């Protein structure tokens, strides 16, 4: 937004009102100018057109302004005042003023309904409207943090709930991903196609039907109208009447620098989650874009498609959710979500962009501490607790190790997990297994630790270093310990665990004796083997061993 021209316009409007003894709602007119500048490419008073008022009153205001439907007459009156000011000061001619008046008269009855239409609400308006006007009266001492109710309880409405800390991908990775977002690339292609063909748009700034069809046929753009709307919103093109004009700094994505790409993506995310554009072919999804993305951001884990459908039905007050799979494919086309084996999740670049949008709304959008910056306990907790993707986990481990010698790393990791649960111990042992022989003195020092001894023996012997032989009891113990490490993964993906255990699981004769092991997870491990092993003899042996372990009182 160009604040200077808006300030000059408001000053001129005040003087104009005094001279003509006209009452001017300066604040409302300023808001009209601000939003016209921000979203409709109005850079001076002379840029106002009849269609500008239609966009402002029926699209921008309902999306952005927290105002009750009964406030519509005040905004309409301010728009009419602005038209008279534009005419008197020579910014527009009498014919244009007449068309503006006709436009405002036509949309005046529609504006209250538009203000009440929750499907038009942008993300910020959706969140803050949920708080309610009373809750917005913050006590100065509360600052910008989570609010409370009158009786002192913490408010749990969506606008008050604090956002969780998030782990972000590196900026360079986000920028690389943004270059490949299909919708963003199509937005550039559509602009080039329109300009090169000398094509025009409708007075409502939409693609003509025949051009949309031709764009799909000639360019293969599946969603030409959303791509065009995005291009217009991002300032890739501007309109001279209905003619499409390329913006002065128009460049393809591959020609843009990292910072420029990230700025473009931030704006694209705001457009996608705040504008109820017909992108997915499913109205409930199009209208629930902000809620879908907010849900995925807060949960930070994949959401099963069935659960998402239930959530959307609740958000849409029971309206049916039809072609959800097709709608989700459209969201993938927009670059904001990805399908995983467990459901729907935000893409790393969408997570980055949403955090930027939230921060721009004035919300506290914290970053989770990077595991590589903490001690061994912090690294292990981060790897276990935040669902870190494999590539991110590899990056965290490599960075953490790069800050230490092999001896220092082994010492910190093994000390941090002495007496810890199997999952925690297993993560540490796996990382220590990456270290070279320089760590041998530290690893050898844990031969006296009953739980770490079998792992230390394996580490030493696998490197050809002097090490005692594992006793039969230690072989059993370490077998249970390594299987215990896999328990969380087995719960999350039982079929995948069954496939892995079929290929590399313990033999039946080893399973038969596992019940003797003094390991806290032995019963759970044996029950898991009994229910997942495809070899019926081995599965039966596991179930019998689990019964014996329970009979011994092992829990």
N, C-alpha and C positions, 0 to 999 in steps of 0.2 A: 504494500500500500504506500502511495505517496502522500505522506502526512501534510506536506507543504501545500499542495493544491487544495486539499480538503479544508485546511485552516483558512486559506485565502477565501475559499468559497463561503465558509460559515461567516467570516468577518463581513464579506460583501452582503450576505443575506441579512445579517443584523442591521446594517446601514440601510439597506433597501426597505426593511420592515419599518424602521423608524421614519423614513421619509414618507412612506405611504400610509402610515398609521395602521399597519397590518400586523396582527399578532402572529408571531412565528415560533413554532416549536423547534428551537434550534437543536436540541439534543436529538430529536427524532430525525431531522434532516441530516445531521452529522452522521447518524447511524446509516441512513440510506446511502450517503456518499462513501462512507467507509466500506460498506459491503460491496457497493458497485465497483469500487477501486480494487478490493481484494479478489473478487470472484468474477467480475464481468468486464475486465479490461477497460474500465472507465478511468482515464488518466487526466481528464479535465472536464469541466462542465459541458463543453460542447460535444462530448462523446455520448451523452445520454441519448437514448432512442426509445421509441414506444415499447419495444421488446425488453428494454432494460427494466422497466417497471414491472412487467409481467414476471420476469425472472426473480426480481427482488421480492415482490409481495407474495408470490405463490410457491417459490422454491427456496430462496436463500433465507428469508425470515422464518418460515416454518422449521428449517433445518438448524438455524443458528441461534435464534432469539428465544429466550425463555420468557414467554409472554402469554397471558390467557387470551382465548378467542375474542373476548369482549374488548380487548385493546386494539383490535383491527381498525376501527374508525379513526383513531388518533394517527395511526401510520398512514392511512389513506389520505387523511387531511394534510399531513405533512408532504406527501407526494404531490398533491394538487398545488400546494404552496410552492414547492420546488419548480413545478412546471411554469407557474406564473413568473417566478423569478428568472428562469431561463429565457422566457419570452421577452420580458421587459429589458433585460440586459443584452439582448441581441445574440445570445448563445444559440438559439433556435429560431426558426421562422414560424409564421402563424400556422402554416399547414402542418408542420411537425407538431406544434403545440396542440392542434386540434386532434391529431391522431393519438397523442399521449393522453389527452382527456378522455377520448373514447375508450382507450385501453384501460385506464383506471376505472372508468364507470363500469366496464364489462366485468372486471375481476373483483370489484368491491364486494359483491355478495359471496364470492368464493373464498375470500381471505380468512374469515373466521373458521371455516371448516378446515382450511389448510393448516392453520395454527394448531388445531386440535388433532390433526392426523398424526398419530405417533409413528407411522411408517416413514414419515418425512424427517423425523428427528435425527440429527447427527449424533455422533458418539458423545460429545460433550453435553449436548442438551438432554440426551437419554439418561446419562449418569446423574447430572445435577438436578434434573426434574424429579428424579426418584427421591432426592433428599427432601424436597418440599420447601416452600418459601420460609417457613419458620426456622428450619435448620440452617438456612443460609446466613442467618444473623449471627455470625461468629463473635464470640467474645474475643477481645484483642489478645488476651493471654493464651487463647487456644492456638493461635497461629494457623498454619495450614495443615495441621495434622488431622487424625481421625477425630470426628466429633462425638459428642455424647448426647444421651437423651436427658430430659429434665430431671429424671430420678438418678442420674449419674451412671446409668448403664451405657456401655459402648454401643453406638448405633451400628446395625448390621445391614443397612440398605446398600445397594450397589454403589452409590456415589460416595459413601463414607468408608466402605471397606478398603483397607490399605492394599496397594498393589504388592505382589510378592517380589522379592529380589530375583533378577534374571541374569543368566549367563549369556553374553552376546558373542557371536562370531567376530573375528577380527574385521576391521573396516575393509581391508583389501578383499577379503572373501565375500563380504556383503556386496561390494561394488561389482565383483565378477559375476555374482548371481543375478544382480539387477540387469546387467547387460543382456541376459538371456531370458528375461521375463517376456513371454509371448505377447501379452496385452500391450506392454510398453513398446515393444518393437512394432506391433501393428499400428499403434497410435502414430508413430512416425511415418509408417508406410502410407497410411490413409491420408495424412496431410500432403505428402508429396504427390500422391495420386490425384487428389482434388485440385491442387494448384496447377500441376502440369496439364490437366485436362480442362482447366478454366471452368470448373464446375462451381455451382452456387448451392447454398443451403436454404432452408425454409426461413420464414420470418421468425419462427420459434427456435432458430439456430440448430435444427435437426437436419440430418441427411435426407435428401429426397429418396423416396422409396426405390425408384429405378436406379439411383446411384448406389444405394446400399446393396441391392442385388448384384449390380455390375461389379462392385468392389469385392464381393464374395466370389463371384465367378472368375474375375480376372486376377485377383491377388490371393485368393484363398483365405481371406480374412473372415473368420466365422462370426465374429461379433462386431460388425463395422460401426454401429451406432455407439456402443460403449467406448470403443477405441477412439472415435471422433470426439465424444464428450470429454474423455480423458485428455486428449490432445488440446482441446480448447481450454480446459481447466488448468492445464499445466503451462499454458502460454506458448505452446509449440506453434500455434497459428492464431491469427486474429481475423475479425470480420470487418470488411468495409461494406456496410449494408448487408447484403447476403453473399458477397464475394469472399472467397477464402484467400487470405494473404499469409504467406509464411512469415513467422516472427523473425526479427533481425538476427537473433542468435541461434536460429534453428540449425541443429546438427544431429546426425545420427548418433545412436548410443555408443558405437564403437569409437567415435571421435571425441567423446567427452572424458574429462578427467575424473578422478575418484571423488573429489569433493562435490563436483557438479552432479555426478551420478547419484550420490547419496541425497543431495538436496532434492533432486527430481523424484527419487523414490519416496522420500518423506512426504512430498506433496501428493504423489500418486496414492499412497496408503491412506492419507486423509480423505481423498476423493472416494476411494473404494469403500471405506467403512462409514462415511458420513452421507454419501449421496445414494438414494434409493434408485439406482439405475437398473434397467432391465438387463442384467448381465447373465444370470444363470438359467433363465427360462422357468424359474419357480418363484412365484411372488413372495412366498413366506421366507425364502432364503434371501431374496433381494432386500426385503424390508428388515430382515434380522441380521444384516451384515455386521453392524456394530456389536450386537450381542454375541454372535458366533465368535468373532475374533477376540472379544473381551473374555469370553469363557475359556478359550484355548490359551490365552495369555496367562490367565490366573491359575489354571490347573497345571500348566507346564508338563503335561503328559498327554499321550494320545487319547482321544475320546471315541469310543465305539460308535459306529454310524447309527445303530439303533438308539443309543442313549442320546445322540445329537438330535435325532428325529423327535424323541420324546420332549427334549428341551425346547425345540422349535415349536412344537404343538402348544406347549405351556406359554411360551412367549407370545404366540399368535392367538391366544385365547381359544384354543381348540380347533382352529382352522386346519384342514388336512394338509399334510406335506406330501406332495406327489412324487415327482421324478427326482428324488434326492441324489441318486448316483450321478445323474447328468448334471445336476446343480453343483455337486462337489467337483466334477471335472472342470466346470467353468471357473471355480475358485482356484483350481490348480493352474488353469490358463492365465488367471490374473496374477499368479505368483505368490499367493498368500498362504496357501495350505498345501499339504502333501499327505498322501495316503500311506499308512504304514500297516504292518500286519495287525497292529492293535487298534487301528482306527485313524482318526484325523488329527493332524498336528500342524502347528504353524511352521512355515519354512524359517530357517535362520534369518533370512533377510526381512521376512515379515515381522519376526520378533523384534529385530533391530528397529524397523520403521515404526511399529506400534509404540515402542518405548519413547521414540522421538515425538510421536503424536501426543502421548500422555503428558510428557514433560511440557510440551507446548501448551497444553490445557491447564498447566499449573499444578498438576498432580505430582505427588512424590512417587517417582518411578525408580526405585533403588536398583543398584547393580549388586549381584552376588559376588562375594570375594572370590578371586581366582584361586583354586586349590594350589597352584604352583607357587603362590606367594606365601603360603603358610608352612607350618611344620608338617611332620609326617602324619600326625593324626588328622590335621586339616586336609591334607591331600587325600588320604584314604576315605575320610568322611565325604568329601566332595565327589569322589569317584563312585561311591556307593549310593549316596543320597539324592543326587540331583538328576538321575537319568541321563547322564552325559553320553552323547553319541560317541561311537567308537573313535572317530577321527579326532574329536575334541579331547577325549580321554588320553589318546596317544600324545596329543600336543601338550596336555597338562603334565603328563608323566615325564616326557622328554625335557620340558622346561624345568621342572623341579629337579631332575637329575643333573641338568647342566649347571646348576648352581652349587653342586657339591662334588667332592671326590667320591670314589666308589666306597671307601671306608666310611666316610661320613654318612652317606646315604644308607648303607647297610646298618650302621649303628642306630640311626634315627628310626628307621622302619621297624627293625626287630624289637627295639626297646619299646616302641609305641604299641606293639601288639602282644607283648608277653601277657598271657592270661586272658586274651581277648576272645570273642566268639570266632567260630571257624570262618565265617565270611570275611571278617576283618583281617584275620590272620592270613587267609588265602590271598587277599589282595596284596598284602605286604610281601609275602613269599614270592608271588608272581613278579613283582617289581624287582626284588632282590635277584631273581633269576636272570635279569638282564645284565647284571654287573659282572665285571671281569674278575680275574684272580686276585686283583689288588684288595678285594673285599674279604679274602679268605680268612685273615686273622679274626675279623669280627664275626663272620659266620661260624668259625670253629669255636668261638667262645660260647656259643649257644648249644653246644653238645650236651651241656648239663641241664638244659631246660627240657622238661619231659615233653611238652607240646611242640616245641620247635626243633627238638633233636632229630626226628625223622626227616624233616625238611632240610636241616643242615647237612645231614649225612648224604642225602640225595644231591644237594648242591655241590658238595665237595667231590663226590665220586664221579659226577657227570663231567667234571673238569679234569679228571685224572689225578686228583689230589688225594693224599693219604686220608683215609676215612674209615671208621669202624663199619662193619657189616650190619645191616638192619636185622634185628631179631624177628622171628615170626610174629611176635606180638606187635612189634613196631610196624611191620608191613600191614597188619590188620588195622592198626590205629590210623596210619597215614591214609589208607584206603578210605576209611570212614570220614576222615577229616577232609579229604579232597571232594568226596561226594557231598559232604555237608556244605561245602562252598557253593555247590551247584543248586542247593535247595531253592533260593529265591528265583533263579532262572527257570527251574522246573515248574514252579507255581505259575510263572508268567507265560510259559510256553511248554506245556506238558508234551505235546506232539514232537516238538523239536528236541526236547530232552530224551524222549523215548528213542528217537532215531540215533542220537549220539551215544546213548548207553548201549544200544544194540551193537554198535560198531566197536566200542572200546570199553564196555562195562566189565566188572570183575567176573571171574568164572564162578560156577555154582559152588565148587569145593571151598573157595575163599569166603563166599557169602555165608555158608553154613556155620562158620566159626566167628563171624562178626559179632554175634551176640555177646561174646566174652569180653569185648573191648570196653574199657572204662572211658567212654566218650559221651559227653552230654547230648549229642545229637544222634546216637546210634539207633534209637527206636524210630525216629523220624526218617532217617536214611533208609533203614530196612523196609519201612512201610512204603516209602517211595519206590524202592526197587521192586517190591512185591506187586505194585499196581502198574508199573511201566515196562518192566522187562518183557520183551517179546518171547524170549526163551521160557517155555512153560516150566521146565525143571528148575531153572534159576529163579524164576518168580516164586515158585512154591517154596524153594529153599529160603528165600528172603522173608516170606510170610511166617514160616516156622521159626526163623531166627528172631524175628520181631516179637513173636509170642514169648520166646525164651528170655529175651532182653527185658520185656515188661515184667515177666515173672520174677526176674532178679531185682526188680524195683528200680531199674534205670529209667530215668525220665529225661 
